[in-house]
Amino acid sequence: MERSREANINNLKSKSYDVLVIGGGITGTCIARDAALRGLTVACVDKNDWAFGTSSRSSKLIHGGIRYLEMFDFKLVFEACHERRQLLLNAPHLVYPQAFSFPIYKGDKNGLFMIESGLILYDMLASFRNVKNHRMYLHDRAMQLEPELDGDRLKAAGVFYDCSTDDARLTLAFMLSALDDGADCVNYMEVLNLHKSNGKLCGARVRDALTAEEFDLEARVIVNAAGAWGDKVCELDEPGIPEKLRLTKGSHMLVPRGRARTKNALPIISPADERLMFVIPRGHFTLIGTTDIYYQEDLDHPFATRDEVEYMLEAANRAMPRCHLDKIDVISTYSGLRPLAMKEGGTDVAASQVSREHRIYEGHSGLLMIAGGKLTTGRSMAEEMVDLVSRRLLEKHGIETKSGCRTKNNPILGTPSPETQAKVRALSYKLKFDSDILEGLLKQGSDALEVLAMVGEDESLAERLSPEIPHVEAQVRFAVSAEMACTVDDFLVRRTEIYYTERDQGLSVAGKVADIMGDILGWDSGERKRQIKAYEDTVALSRRYAE
Ligand SMILES: Cc1cc2nc3c(=O)[nH]c(=O)nc-3n(C[C@H](O)[C@H](O)[C@H](O)COP(=O)(O)OP(=O)(O)OC[C@H]3O[C@@H](n4cnc5c(N)ncnc54)[C@H](O)[C@@H]3O)c2cc1C
């Protein structure tokens, strides 16, 4: 497998592809992997970094979508429960069980009977093969479980299970798997234009955002998996075509775990508009969100506003009245855009009521677009899309796809065996790594052994980036050489979660990261300064709510 960006770019220039995938979020990378596994020649490009869009800005849950039960969307829940299980099998180092405590209060619209029936249904839709089935706890035991809840109002709590993940690393892992299976994948490569021959698509003009070089590439079928940018890609194909998507913005915030100490994740209801949100423990932090607001502004730089942060704080404080969370507790915020596929004429509803089901569209020139869906269902969405790609390749180009879908029960690249994990633990112990460093290494799957081998050759690479930050220099080097990290942002926001979880969001180590990356990538001092400034801008956006 060739993980270097340059080698992949050379391939884009010289090869002719069965399929070009536009967009390197979860949808695009899953499609690239599925198509490559079926023996198709595949190119996948993203105009920014892998998972730069919504795929690094989600609630980081792999879930059946319990709230869709209220909308009677059983098909969506069934599919998502099935895919949750697939991800637990296929990416166990990145997807882990997450218990939820569902509080039931006196006077709730949905009382104990309704909630328990819903939880039974949730277990049923997972064919009773979830991590564990649900359990109900009456008042006293529920308060023992979650002492932060409002004991005066609480009647009971139902405990059920979903999963948590690192969304950016999950997307990266699918991209690396696609590379391993033969796809050519390049980040920072924007599709500027689409080429046609006799009215049918045959290729694209792309621009390398790092060098400004432009060139053409050939592809028989083109898939638009550009998420929130999907309509913009359609516009390249058919200028003036009506938009298919409505976008909503969802914002989250992180606070220290000690300020919102729940045992399990909590569904919470906003007192402002009765919307469901979540409080999710993530190591030393608690993630709270999300909002859901129609959005028409800058797609590349959505940010959480003061109103959104106040809305989330209000809901969290109502659910956990002793916490008294305040803006001062907020470490970081982030916002993502939901590309909701609208039904014709169906736009006049609250954003949170629009279906999260995905839709596939086909343009007159053959452009295939997929929009909507979830991180959880990326694999099955890809299966459906590549089935269609295969049909079009056969009908229009006489190309037969070698095999059917091969992504079911098929672990992604880097899924470590128990022996590999034991080796990573033993080597980390030998190097006297703290447990927080080991935790990050384990998320790198079998690649952790490569990182540890780098340290074996040069012990200075075992140095932590700072006493507070649980990452070592070797991880920065590895991100550049084997994970296509091209900017300081890539490392601090998407190869690690430093941007989200450190009090200073990693500003104090941005210079060090720029130096390590710059030494490998040949950055001069001007470029190093530019990289640091770009990262400062990213952090400033996350703090705009406080202005
Ligand atoms: C707030 C929020 C919370 C969510 N939480 C969850 C959750 O907990 N669990 C879950 O399962 N789902 C969740 N979802 C849904 C899920 O995150 C999204 O459905 C999914 O990430 C969308 O992925 P995507 O690949 O379609 O789009 P994106 O991740 O946005 O990827 C699209 C990519 O296309 C690229 N692109 C755009 N234009 C071009 C071009 N011209 N050339 C090249 N590349 C281009 C962009 O740079 C971008 O990286 C959440 C969504 C939101 C908004």
The ligand as a Tripos MOL2 file, in Angstrom:
@<TRIPOS>MOLECULE
LIG
   53    58     1     0     0
SMALL
NO_CHARGES

@<TRIPOS>ATOM
      1 C1        -24.1280   17.7870   14.8580 C.3       1 LIG1
      2 C2        -24.1620   16.4240   14.2530 C.ar      1 LIG1
      3 C3        -24.0700   15.3020   15.0610 C.ar      1 LIG1
      4 C4        -24.1190   14.0340   14.4860 C.ar      1 LIG1
      5 N1        -23.9410   12.9630   15.2880 N.ar      1 LIG1
      6 C5        -23.9420   11.7220   14.7680 C.ar      1 LIG1
      7 C6        -23.6730   10.6240   15.5950 C.ar      1 LIG1
      8 O1        -23.4010   10.7410   16.7830 O.2       1 LIG1
      9 N2        -23.6960    9.3970   15.0150 N.ar      1 LIG1
     10 C7        -23.9610    9.2260   13.6990 C.ar      1 LIG1
     11 O2        -24.0150    8.0830   13.2710 O.2       1 LIG1
     12 N3        -24.1690   10.2680   12.8720 N.ar      1 LIG1
     13 C8        -24.1480   11.5160   13.3680 C.ar      1 LIG1
     14 N4        -24.3310   12.5950   12.5620 N.ar      1 LIG1
     15 C9        -24.4490   12.3870   11.1270 C.3       1 LIG1
     16 C10       -23.0800   12.1620   10.4940 C.3       1 LIG1
     17 O3        -22.0740   12.8490   11.1740 O.3       1 LIG1
     18 C11       -23.1010   12.5950    9.0360 C.3       1 LIG1
     19 O4        -24.1920   11.9860    8.3910 O.3       1 LIG1
     20 C12       -21.8270   12.1680    8.2960 C.3       1 LIG1
     21 O5        -20.6740   12.5590    8.9950 O.3       1 LIG1
     22 C13       -21.8260   12.7860    6.9200 C.3       1 LIG1
     23 O6        -20.6730   12.3410    6.2810 O.3       1 LIG1
     24 P1        -20.3990   12.6650    4.7690 P.3       1 LIG1
     25 O7        -19.2030   11.9170    4.3840 O.co2     1 LIG1
     26 O8        -21.6340   12.4480    3.9810 O.co2     1 LIG1
     27 O9        -20.1370   14.2420    4.7540 O.3       1 LIG1
     28 P2        -18.8330   15.0360    5.2590 P.3       1 LIG1
     29 O10       -18.2020   14.3910    6.3970 O.co2     1 LIG1
     30 O11       -19.2490   16.4510    5.4320 O.co2     1 LIG1
     31 O12       -17.8340   14.9010    4.0440 O.3       1 LIG1
     32 C14       -17.9830   15.6070    2.8450 C.3       1 LIG1
     33 C15       -16.6040   15.9620    2.3480 C.3       1 LIG1
     34 O13       -16.6890   16.4290    1.0010 O.3       1 LIG1
     35 C16       -15.6030   17.3020    0.8070 C.3       1 LIG1
     36 N5        -15.8540   18.1100   -0.3960 N.ar      1 LIG1
     37 C17       -16.8240   19.0300   -0.5770 C.ar      1 LIG1
     38 N6        -16.7450   19.5710   -1.8100 N.ar      1 LIG1
     39 C18       -15.7020   18.9850   -2.4320 C.ar      1 LIG1
     40 C19       -15.1000   19.1460   -3.7240 C.ar      1 LIG1
     41 N7        -15.5610   20.0190   -4.6300 N.pl3     1 LIG1
     42 N8        -14.0100   18.3950   -4.0070 N.ar      1 LIG1
     43 C20       -13.5130   17.5050   -3.1090 C.ar      1 LIG1
     44 N9        -14.0500   17.3270   -1.8790 N.ar      1 LIG1
     45 C21       -15.1340   18.0520   -1.5400 C.ar      1 LIG1
     46 C22       -15.5750   18.1210    2.0980 C.3       1 LIG1
     47 O14       -14.3150   18.7140    2.3330 O.3       1 LIG1
     48 C23       -15.9380   17.0740    3.1510 C.3       1 LIG1
     49 O15       -14.8070   16.5570    3.8350 O.3       1 LIG1
     50 C24       -24.2810   13.8890   13.0990 C.ar      1 LIG1
     51 C25       -24.3740   15.0230   12.2840 C.ar      1 LIG1
     52 C26       -24.3000   16.2750   12.8550 C.ar      1 LIG1
     53 C27       -24.3500   17.4870   12.0000 C.3       1 LIG1
@<TRIPOS>BOND
     1     1     2 1
     2     2     3 ar
     3     2    52 ar
     4     3     4 ar
     5     4     5 ar
     6     4    50 ar
     7     5     6 ar
     8     6     7 ar
     9     6    13 1
    10     7     8 2
    11     7     9 ar
    12     9    10 ar
    13    10    11 2
    14    10    12 ar
    15    12    13 ar
    16    13    14 ar
    17    14    15 1
    18    14    50 ar
    19    15    16 1
    20    16    17 1
    21    16    18 1
    22    18    19 1
    23    18    20 1
    24    20    21 1
    25    20    22 1
    26    22    23 1
    27    23    24 1
    28    24    25 2
    29    24    26 1
    30    24    27 1
    31    27    28 1
    32    28    29 2
    33    28    30 1
    34    28    31 1
    35    31    32 1
    36    32    33 1
    37    33    34 1
    38    33    48 1
    39    34    35 1
    40    35    36 1
    41    35    46 1
    42    36    37 ar
    43    36    45 ar
    44    37    38 ar
    45    38    39 ar
    46    39    40 ar
    47    39    45 ar
    48    40    41 1
    49    40    42 ar
    50    42    43 ar
    51    43    44 ar
    52    44    45 ar
    53    46    47 1
    54    46    48 1
    55    48    49 1
    56    50    51 ar
    57    51    52 ar
    58    52    53 1
@<TRIPOS>SUBSTRUCTURE
     1 LIG1         1 GROUP 0 **** ****
